[in-house]
Amino acid sequence: MSRVRVLALVAALACAFLAGCRSDPNVAAYLGDGAVTIEEVGSVAADLTFAPAQRGQVTGYVLGSMIIRDVGRRLAAERSLTVRQETTPGMVAQYYDLPADARIVTLVTDTQNVLLTLAAAVTPVEPDRDQQRAAFDALFFASGRPVSERYAFEQVQYLLNRDSIGRMIALRQLLDDAVAASGITVNPRYAGLTYGLPVEVRLGQNGGPARASILVHLTVDEVSAVSAEEA
């Protein structure tokens, strides 16, 4: 056997030893020592009713929730935090109009309780101008209309402060760092995957409440493999 073929064989064996190089095209994400398959993600997403065009958005939300739950549980354990149980399956089931034992209900309930636990443990930060601007650009009224259609950034900037968005910015940084250090590997079909942490900003009597999402980035590393068929 030639030297080149020997080296190729050694590399292949090493790759197999290291969990298949974490590149199985049927895997949506590697979480720690485990893996979530694309089929599993699609199966949980199937609990929800959505239009075909929304499939990518819904499966991304499901996978994002799985990643946040996994990373969040590890963070809570490292900090000896008892996970709150403020969100109940009944509340989530009612929101989605689904049975309380539906898999998406369990996933969302677990994820929300982990996030509530971590959010209570972080210290809110004073957002800088870039963070304020990003939050402003993401603000929408309940009607779906962007706040920017009615207000200029300078009119709202003072409301985008430590009290309104500082806690979620601190939580986002905690989760971003944890994801980056976790060794999580995400299939490239989910490139750019994020998870939104909700914030609400009161714009006064005439403006009413507006909501935005502070985005956690979940695709630090991606599976270098050709994706399987769409889930």
Disulfide bonds with the S-S distance in Angstrom:
Cys15-Cys21 1.55
